[in-house]
Amino acid sequence: MQEYIENGVRLGWLINRPQRSVYIYRPGAAVETLESPEILSSESLLPEFTLDLSKIW
């Protein structure tokens, strides 16, 4: 994911299904970890987009 950020990606989600966790990558910020989130939001990048994780877990 760090390589993507270094090449211009502004938001990255790494979803770990077995551990039910999501790692959120943003440029210039520490990696954020969420445990069993139901929904992910793309924040201001795509204001109307959300990902429903309840079907993935």
mmCIF file of the N, C-alpha and C atoms, coordinates in Angstrom:
data_MODEL
# 
_entry.id   MODEL 
# 
loop_
_atom_site.group_PDB 
_atom_site.id 
_atom_site.type_symbol 
_atom_site.label_atom_id 
_atom_site.label_alt_id 
_atom_site.label_comp_id 
_atom_site.label_asym_id 
_atom_site.label_entity_id 
_atom_site.label_seq_id 
_atom_site.pdbx_PDB_ins_code 
_atom_site.Cartn_x 
_atom_site.Cartn_y 
_atom_site.Cartn_z 
_atom_site.occupancy 
_atom_site.B_iso_or_equiv 
_atom_site.pdbx_formal_charge 
_atom_site.auth_seq_id 
_atom_site.auth_comp_id 
_atom_site.auth_asym_id 
_atom_site.auth_atom_id 
_atom_site.pdbx_PDB_model_num 
ATOM 1   N N  . MET A 1 1  ? 0.819   -1.188  0.000  1.00 0.00 ? 1  MET A N  1 
ATOM 2   C CA . MET A 1 1  ? 0.000   0.000   0.000  1.00 0.00 ? 1  MET A CA 1 
ATOM 3   C C  . MET A 1 1  ? 0.866   1.256   0.000  1.00 0.00 ? 1  MET A C  1 
ATOM 4   N N  . GLN A 1 2  ? 1.996   1.189   0.674  1.00 0.00 ? 2  GLN A N  1 
ATOM 5   C CA . GLN A 1 2  ? 2.856   2.367   0.719  1.00 0.00 ? 2  GLN A CA 1 
ATOM 6   C C  . GLN A 1 2  ? 3.311   2.769   -0.684 1.00 0.00 ? 2  GLN A C  1 
ATOM 7   N N  . GLU A 1 3  ? 3.559   1.793   -1.528 1.00 0.00 ? 3  GLU A N  1 
ATOM 8   C CA . GLU A 1 3  ? 3.957   2.093   -2.914 1.00 0.00 ? 3  GLU A CA 1 
ATOM 9   C C  . GLU A 1 3  ? 2.843   2.831   -3.660 1.00 0.00 ? 3  GLU A C  1 
ATOM 10  N N  . TYR A 1 4  ? 1.594   2.454   -3.440 1.00 0.00 ? 4  TYR A N  1 
ATOM 11  C CA . TYR A 1 4  ? 0.480   3.157   -4.062 1.00 0.00 ? 4  TYR A CA 1 
ATOM 12  C C  . TYR A 1 4  ? 0.427   4.611   -3.597 1.00 0.00 ? 4  TYR A C  1 
ATOM 13  N N  . ILE A 1 5  ? 0.571   4.814   -2.284 1.00 0.00 ? 5  ILE A N  1 
ATOM 14  C CA . ILE A 1 5  ? 0.542   6.164   -1.730 1.00 0.00 ? 5  ILE A CA 1 
ATOM 15  C C  . ILE A 1 5  ? 1.673   7.001   -2.323 1.00 0.00 ? 5  ILE A C  1 
ATOM 16  N N  . GLU A 1 6  ? 2.854   6.409   -2.429 1.00 0.00 ? 6  GLU A N  1 
ATOM 17  C CA . GLU A 1 6  ? 4.006   7.117   -2.991 1.00 0.00 ? 6  GLU A CA 1 
ATOM 18  C C  . GLU A 1 6  ? 3.792   7.489   -4.457 1.00 0.00 ? 6  GLU A C  1 
ATOM 19  N N  . ASN A 1 7  ? 2.891   6.810   -5.126 1.00 0.00 ? 7  ASN A N  1 
ATOM 20  C CA . ASN A 1 7  ? 2.619   7.083   -6.542 1.00 0.00 ? 7  ASN A CA 1 
ATOM 21  C C  . ASN A 1 7  ? 1.329   7.860   -6.759 1.00 0.00 ? 7  ASN A C  1 
ATOM 22  N N  . GLY A 1 8  ? 0.821   8.504   -5.696 1.00 0.00 ? 8  GLY A N  1 
ATOM 23  C CA . GLY A 1 8  ? -0.275  9.439   -5.880 1.00 0.00 ? 8  GLY A CA 1 
ATOM 24  C C  . GLY A 1 8  ? -1.643  9.028   -5.387 1.00 0.00 ? 8  GLY A C  1 
ATOM 25  N N  . VAL A 1 9  ? -1.798  7.810   -4.918 1.00 0.00 ? 9  VAL A N  1 
ATOM 26  C CA . VAL A 1 9  ? -3.106  7.402   -4.398 1.00 0.00 ? 9  VAL A CA 1 
ATOM 27  C C  . VAL A 1 9  ? -3.384  8.192   -3.123 1.00 0.00 ? 9  VAL A C  1 
ATOM 28  N N  . ARG A 1 10 ? -4.594  8.696   -2.978 1.00 0.00 ? 10 ARG A N  1 
ATOM 29  C CA . ARG A 1 10 ? -4.923  9.534   -1.820 1.00 0.00 ? 10 ARG A CA 1 
ATOM 30  C C  . ARG A 1 10 ? -5.638  8.788   -0.704 1.00 0.00 ? 10 ARG A C  1 
ATOM 31  N N  . LEU A 1 11 ? -6.136  7.586   -1.005 1.00 0.00 ? 11 LEU A N  1 
ATOM 32  C CA . LEU A 1 11 ? -6.806  6.785   0.016  1.00 0.00 ? 11 LEU A CA 1 
ATOM 33  C C  . LEU A 1 11 ? -6.716  5.320   -0.386 1.00 0.00 ? 11 LEU A C  1 
ATOM 34  N N  . GLY A 1 12 ? -6.286  4.481   0.552  1.00 0.00 ? 12 GLY A N  1 
ATOM 35  C CA . GLY A 1 12 ? -6.213  3.045   0.283  1.00 0.00 ? 12 GLY A CA 1 
ATOM 36  C C  . GLY A 1 12 ? -6.781  2.254   1.434  1.00 0.00 ? 12 GLY A C  1 
ATOM 37  N N  . TRP A 1 13 ? -7.540  1.223   1.115  1.00 0.00 ? 13 TRP A N  1 
ATOM 38  C CA . TRP A 1 13 ? -8.100  0.327   2.123  1.00 0.00 ? 13 TRP A CA 1 
ATOM 39  C C  . TRP A 1 13 ? -7.496  -1.054  1.926  1.00 0.00 ? 13 TRP A C  1 
ATOM 40  N N  . LEU A 1 14 ? -6.942  -1.595  2.956  1.00 0.00 ? 14 LEU A N  1 
ATOM 41  C CA . LEU A 1 14 ? -6.459  -2.966  2.935  1.00 0.00 ? 14 LEU A CA 1 
ATOM 42  C C  . LEU A 1 14 ? -7.372  -3.756  3.865  1.00 0.00 ? 14 LEU A C  1 
ATOM 43  N N  . ILE A 1 15 ? -8.167  -4.654  3.288  1.00 0.00 ? 15 ILE A N  1 
ATOM 44  C CA . ILE A 1 15 ? -9.179  -5.394  4.037  1.00 0.00 ? 15 ILE A CA 1 
ATOM 45  C C  . ILE A 1 15 ? -8.649  -6.788  4.356  1.00 0.00 ? 15 ILE A C  1 
ATOM 46  N N  . ASN A 1 16 ? -8.624  -7.119  5.636  1.00 0.00 ? 16 ASN A N  1 
ATOM 47  C CA . ASN A 1 16 ? -8.166  -8.422  6.100  1.00 0.00 ? 16 ASN A CA 1 
ATOM 48  C C  . ASN A 1 16 ? -9.380  -9.183  6.622  1.00 0.00 ? 16 ASN A C  1 
ATOM 49  N N  . ARG A 1 17 ? -9.943  -10.033 5.765  1.00 0.00 ? 17 ARG A N  1 
ATOM 50  C CA . ARG A 1 17 ? -11.176 -10.748 6.140  1.00 0.00 ? 17 ARG A CA 1 
ATOM 51  C C  . ARG A 1 17 ? -11.000 -11.670 7.337  1.00 0.00 ? 17 ARG A C  1 
ATOM 52  N N  . PRO A 1 18 ? -9.935  -12.508 7.403  1.00 0.00 ? 18 PRO A N  1 
ATOM 53  C CA . PRO A 1 18 ? -9.832  -13.423 8.549  1.00 0.00 ? 18 PRO A CA 1 
ATOM 54  C C  . PRO A 1 18 ? -9.788  -12.696 9.895  1.00 0.00 ? 18 PRO A C  1 
ATOM 55  N N  . GLN A 1 19 ? -9.164  -11.519 9.939  1.00 0.00 ? 19 GLN A N  1 
ATOM 56  C CA . GLN A 1 19 ? -9.069  -10.773 11.194 1.00 0.00 ? 19 GLN A CA 1 
ATOM 57  C C  . GLN A 1 19 ? -10.169 -9.729  11.341 1.00 0.00 ? 19 GLN A C  1 
ATOM 58  N N  . ARG A 1 20 ? -11.000 -9.591  10.318 1.00 0.00 ? 20 ARG A N  1 
ATOM 59  C CA . ARG A 1 20 ? -12.093 -8.610  10.307 1.00 0.00 ? 20 ARG A CA 1 
ATOM 60  C C  . ARG A 1 20 ? -11.584 -7.210  10.637 1.00 0.00 ? 20 ARG A C  1 
ATOM 61  N N  . SER A 1 21 ? -10.504 -6.841  9.958  1.00 0.00 ? 21 SER A N  1 
ATOM 62  C CA . SER A 1 21 ? -9.938  -5.517  10.180 1.00 0.00 ? 21 SER A CA 1 
ATOM 63  C C  . SER A 1 21 ? -9.672  -4.834  8.848  1.00 0.00 ? 21 SER A C  1 
ATOM 64  N N  . VAL A 1 22 ? -9.626  -3.508  8.904  1.00 0.00 ? 22 VAL A N  1 
ATOM 65  C CA . VAL A 1 22 ? -9.356  -2.690  7.723  1.00 0.00 ? 22 VAL A CA 1 
ATOM 66  C C  . VAL A 1 22 ? -8.248  -1.719  8.093  1.00 0.00 ? 22 VAL A C  1 
ATOM 67  N N  . TYR A 1 23 ? -7.243  -1.634  7.228  1.00 0.00 ? 23 TYR A N  1 
ATOM 68  C CA . TYR A 1 23 ? -6.148  -0.694  7.400  1.00 0.00 ? 23 TYR A CA 1 
ATOM 69  C C  . TYR A 1 23 ? -6.344  0.417   6.374  1.00 0.00 ? 23 TYR A C  1 
ATOM 70  N N  . ILE A 1 24 ? -6.370  1.655   6.871  1.00 0.00 ? 24 ILE A N  1 
ATOM 71  C CA . ILE A 1 24 ? -6.631  2.796   6.004  1.00 0.00 ? 24 ILE A CA 1 
ATOM 72  C C  . ILE A 1 24 ? -5.340  3.579   5.828  1.00 0.00 ? 24 ILE A C  1 
ATOM 73  N N  . TYR A 1 25 ? -4.964  3.761   4.565  1.00 0.00 ? 25 TYR A N  1 
ATOM 74  C CA . TYR A 1 25 ? -3.732  4.462   4.214  1.00 0.00 ? 25 TYR A CA 1 
ATOM 75  C C  . TYR A 1 25 ? -4.069  5.798   3.571  1.00 0.00 ? 25 TYR A C  1 
ATOM 76  N N  . ARG A 1 26 ? -3.382  6.847   4.037  1.00 0.00 ? 26 ARG A N  1 
ATOM 77  C CA . ARG A 1 26 ? -3.518  8.197   3.477  1.00 0.00 ? 26 ARG A CA 1 
ATOM 78  C C  . ARG A 1 26 ? -2.124  8.814   3.407  1.00 0.00 ? 26 ARG A C  1 
ATOM 79  N N  . PRO A 1 27 ? -1.867  9.654   2.419  1.00 0.00 ? 27 PRO A N  1 
ATOM 80  C CA . PRO A 1 27 ? -0.548  10.293  2.340  1.00 0.00 ? 27 PRO A CA 1 
ATOM 81  C C  . PRO A 1 27 ? -0.281  11.161  3.573  1.00 0.00 ? 27 PRO A C  1 
ATOM 82  N N  . GLY A 1 28 ? 0.934   11.053  4.090  1.00 0.00 ? 28 GLY A N  1 
ATOM 83  C CA . GLY A 1 28 ? 1.347   11.894  5.205  1.00 0.00 ? 28 GLY A CA 1 
ATOM 84  C C  . GLY A 1 28 ? 0.700   11.585  6.536  1.00 0.00 ? 28 GLY A C  1 
ATOM 85  N N  . ALA A 1 29 ? 0.046   10.431  6.663  1.00 0.00 ? 29 ALA A N  1 
ATOM 86  C CA . ALA A 1 29 ? -0.635  10.073  7.907  1.00 0.00 ? 29 ALA A CA 1 
ATOM 87  C C  . ALA A 1 29 ? -0.271  8.649   8.311  1.00 0.00 ? 29 ALA A C  1 
ATOM 88  N N  . ALA A 1 30 ? -0.367  8.392   9.599  1.00 0.00 ? 30 ALA A N  1 
ATOM 89  C CA . ALA A 1 30 ? -0.154  7.032   10.090 1.00 0.00 ? 30 ALA A CA 1 
ATOM 90  C C  . ALA A 1 30 ? -1.293  6.139   9.615  1.00 0.00 ? 30 ALA A C  1 
ATOM 91  N N  . VAL A 1 31 ? -1.010  4.862   9.484  1.00 0.00 ? 31 VAL A N  1 
ATOM 92  C CA . VAL A 1 31 ? -2.030  3.900   9.076  1.00 0.00 ? 31 VAL A CA 1 
ATOM 93  C C  . VAL A 1 31 ? -3.069  3.793   10.186 1.00 0.00 ? 31 VAL A C  1 
ATOM 94  N N  . GLU A 1 32 ? -4.328  3.888   9.816  1.00 0.00 ? 32 GLU A N  1 
ATOM 95  C CA . GLU A 1 32 ? -5.437  3.761   10.767 1.00 0.00 ? 32 GLU A CA 1 
ATOM 96  C C  . GLU A 1 32 ? -5.990  2.346   10.670 1.00 0.00 ? 32 GLU A C  1 
ATOM 97  N N  . THR A 1 33 ? -6.296  1.738   11.794 1.00 0.00 ? 33 THR A N  1 
ATOM 98  C CA . THR A 1 33 ? -6.855  0.384   11.823 1.00 0.00 ? 33 THR A CA 1 
ATOM 99  C C  . THR A 1 33 ? -8.262  0.425   12.396 1.00 0.00 ? 33 THR A C  1 
ATOM 100 N N  . LEU A 1 34 ? -9.190  -0.210  11.683 1.00 0.00 ? 34 LEU A N  1 
ATOM 101 C CA . LEU A 1 34 ? -10.567 -0.353  12.147 1.00 0.00 ? 34 LEU A CA 1 
ATOM 102 C C  . LEU A 1 34 ? -10.841 -1.838  12.363 1.00 0.00 ? 34 LEU A C  1 
ATOM 103 N N  . GLU A 1 35 ? -11.529 -2.162  13.452 1.00 0.00 ? 35 GLU A N  1 
ATOM 104 C CA . GLU A 1 35 ? -11.888 -3.545  13.757 1.00 0.00 ? 35 GLU A CA 1 
ATOM 105 C C  . GLU A 1 35 ? -13.368 -3.771  13.459 1.00 0.00 ? 35 GLU A C  1 
ATOM 106 N N  . SER A 1 36 ? -13.664 -4.678  12.569 1.00 0.00 ? 36 SER A N  1 
ATOM 107 C CA . SER A 1 36 ? -15.023 -5.077  12.194 1.00 0.00 ? 36 SER A CA 1 
ATOM 108 C C  . SER A 1 36 ? -15.943 -3.911  11.814 1.00 0.00 ? 36 SER A C  1 
ATOM 109 N N  . PRO A 1 37 ? -15.496 -2.978  10.997 1.00 0.00 ? 37 PRO A N  1 
ATOM 110 C CA . PRO A 1 37 ? -16.415 -1.901  10.610 1.00 0.00 ? 37 PRO A CA 1 
ATOM 111 C C  . PRO A 1 37 ? -17.531 -2.456  9.724  1.00 0.00 ? 37 PRO A C  1 
ATOM 112 N N  . GLU A 1 38 ? -18.688 -1.883  9.828  1.00 0.00 ? 38 GLU A N  1 
ATOM 113 C CA . GLU A 1 38 ? -19.812 -2.306  8.988  1.00 0.00 ? 38 GLU A CA 1 
ATOM 114 C C  . GLU A 1 38 ? -19.788 -1.578  7.639  1.00 0.00 ? 38 GLU A C  1 
ATOM 115 N N  . ILE A 1 39 ? -19.338 -0.318  7.651  1.00 0.00 ? 39 ILE A N  1 
ATOM 116 C CA . ILE A 1 39 ? -19.346 0.501   6.440  1.00 0.00 ? 39 ILE A CA 1 
ATOM 117 C C  . ILE A 1 39 ? -18.060 1.309   6.369  1.00 0.00 ? 39 ILE A C  1 
ATOM 118 N N  . LEU A 1 40 ? -17.506 1.417   5.165  1.00 0.00 ? 40 LEU A N  1 
ATOM 119 C CA . LEU A 1 40 ? -16.374 2.304   4.918  1.00 0.00 ? 40 LEU A CA 1 
ATOM 120 C C  . LEU A 1 40 ? -16.842 3.445   4.031  1.00 0.00 ? 40 LEU A C  1 
ATOM 121 N N  . SER A 1 41 ? -16.337 4.622   4.318  1.00 0.00 ? 41 SER A N  1 
ATOM 122 C CA . SER A 1 41 ? -16.664 5.800   3.527  1.00 0.00 ? 41 SER A CA 1 
ATOM 123 C C  . SER A 1 41 ? -15.408 6.271   2.819  1.00 0.00 ? 41 SER A C  1 
ATOM 124 N N  . SER A 1 42 ? -15.566 6.755   1.608  1.00 0.00 ? 42 SER A N  1 
ATOM 125 C CA . SER A 1 42 ? -14.409 7.259   0.865  1.00 0.00 ? 42 SER A CA 1 
ATOM 126 C C  . SER A 1 42 ? -14.139 8.721   1.179  1.00 0.00 ? 42 SER A C  1 
ATOM 127 N N  . GLU A 1 43 ? -14.774 9.209   2.231  1.00 0.00 ? 43 GLU A N  1 
ATOM 128 C CA . GLU A 1 43 ? -14.558 10.563  2.731  1.00 0.00 ? 43 GLU A CA 1 
ATOM 129 C C  . GLU A 1 43 ? -14.850 11.586  1.645  1.00 0.00 ? 43 GLU A C  1 
ATOM 130 N N  . SER A 1 44 ? -14.030 12.596  1.519  1.00 0.00 ? 44 SER A N  1 
ATOM 131 C CA . SER A 1 44 ? -14.312 13.663  0.551  1.00 0.00 ? 44 SER A CA 1 
ATOM 132 C C  . SER A 1 44 ? -13.884 13.307  -0.874 1.00 0.00 ? 44 SER A C  1 
ATOM 133 N N  . LEU A 1 45 ? -13.166 12.198  -1.045 1.00 0.00 ? 45 LEU A N  1 
ATOM 134 C CA . LEU A 1 45 ? -12.705 11.840  -2.394 1.00 0.00 ? 45 LEU A CA 1 
ATOM 135 C C  . LEU A 1 45 ? -13.858 11.448  -3.312 1.00 0.00 ? 45 LEU A C  1 
ATOM 136 N N  . LEU A 1 46 ? -14.747 10.639  -2.811 1.00 0.00 ? 46 LEU A N  1 
ATOM 137 C CA . LEU A 1 46 ? -15.972 10.236  -3.516 1.00 0.00 ? 46 LEU A CA 1 
ATOM 138 C C  . LEU A 1 46 ? -17.110 10.345  -2.501 1.00 0.00 ? 46 LEU A C  1 
ATOM 139 N N  . PRO A 1 47 ? -17.654 11.529  -2.296 1.00 0.00 ? 47 PRO A N  1 
ATOM 140 C CA . PRO A 1 47 ? -18.587 11.772  -1.197 1.00 0.00 ? 47 PRO A CA 1 
ATOM 141 C C  . PRO A 1 47 ? -19.786 10.830  -1.134 1.00 0.00 ? 47 PRO A C  1 
ATOM 142 N N  . GLU A 1 48 ? -20.247 10.327  -2.241 1.00 0.00 ? 48 GLU A N  1 
ATOM 143 C CA . GLU A 1 48 ? -21.445 9.475   -2.241 1.00 0.00 ? 48 GLU A CA 1 
ATOM 144 C C  . GLU A 1 48 ? -21.121 7.989   -2.113 1.00 0.00 ? 48 GLU A C  1 
ATOM 145 N N  . PHE A 1 49 ? -19.840 7.618   -2.108 1.00 0.00 ? 49 PHE A N  1 
ATOM 146 C CA . PHE A 1 49 ? -19.463 6.206   -2.127 1.00 0.00 ? 49 PHE A CA 1 
ATOM 147 C C  . PHE A 1 49 ? -19.258 5.667   -0.719 1.00 0.00 ? 49 PHE A C  1 
ATOM 148 N N  . THR A 1 50 ? -19.874 4.524   -0.433 1.00 0.00 ? 50 THR A N  1 
ATOM 149 C CA . THR A 1 50 ? -19.610 3.767   0.787  1.00 0.00 ? 50 THR A CA 1 
ATOM 150 C C  . THR A 1 50 ? -19.508 2.294   0.419  1.00 0.00 ? 50 THR A C  1 
ATOM 151 N N  . LEU A 1 51 ? -18.797 1.549   1.216  1.00 0.00 ? 51 LEU A N  1 
ATOM 152 C CA . LEU A 1 51 ? -18.639 0.118   1.007  1.00 0.00 ? 51 LEU A CA 1 
ATOM 153 C C  . LEU A 1 51 ? -19.238 -0.602  2.206  1.00 0.00 ? 51 LEU A C  1 
ATOM 154 N N  . ASP A 1 52 ? -20.258 -1.414  1.957  1.00 0.00 ? 52 ASP A N  1 
ATOM 155 C CA . ASP A 1 52 ? -20.934 -2.176  3.007  1.00 0.00 ? 52 ASP A CA 1 
ATOM 156 C C  . ASP A 1 52 ? -20.137 -3.455  3.259  1.00 0.00 ? 52 ASP A C  1 
ATOM 157 N N  . LEU A 1 53 ? -19.469 -3.517  4.396  1.00 0.00 ? 53 LEU A N  1 
ATOM 158 C CA . LEU A 1 53 ? -18.639 -4.672  4.718  1.00 0.00 ? 53 LEU A CA 1 
ATOM 159 C C  . LEU A 1 53 ? -19.400 -5.792  5.423  1.00 0.00 ? 53 LEU A C  1 
ATOM 160 N N  . SER A 1 54 ? -20.639 -5.543  5.796  1.00 0.00 ? 54 SER A N  1 
ATOM 161 C CA . SER A 1 54 ? -21.403 -6.591  6.492  1.00 0.00 ? 54 SER A CA 1 
ATOM 162 C C  . SER A 1 54 ? -21.558 -7.829  5.620  1.00 0.00 ? 54 SER A C  1 
ATOM 163 N N  . LYS A 1 55 ? -21.568 -7.669  4.314  1.00 0.00 ? 55 LYS A N  1 
ATOM 164 C CA . LYS A 1 55 ? -21.684 -8.812  3.402  1.00 0.00 ? 55 LYS A CA 1 
ATOM 165 C C  . LYS A 1 55 ? -20.345 -9.535  3.217  1.00 0.00 ? 55 LYS A C  1 
ATOM 166 N N  . ILE A 1 56 ? -19.254 -8.844  3.499  1.00 0.00 ? 56 ILE A N  1 
ATOM 167 C CA . ILE A 1 56 ? -17.919 -9.438  3.365  1.00 0.00 ? 56 ILE A CA 1 
ATOM 168 C C  . ILE A 1 56 ? -17.559 -10.240 4.613  1.00 0.00 ? 56 ILE A C  1 
ATOM 169 N N  . TRP A 1 57 ? -17.929 -9.724  5.768  1.00 0.00 ? 57 TRP A N  1 
ATOM 170 C CA . TRP A 1 57 ? -17.602 -10.425 7.001  1.00 0.00 ? 57 TRP A CA 1 
ATOM 171 C C  . TRP A 1 57 ? -18.444 -11.661 7.127  1.00 0.00 ? 57 TRP A C  1 
# 
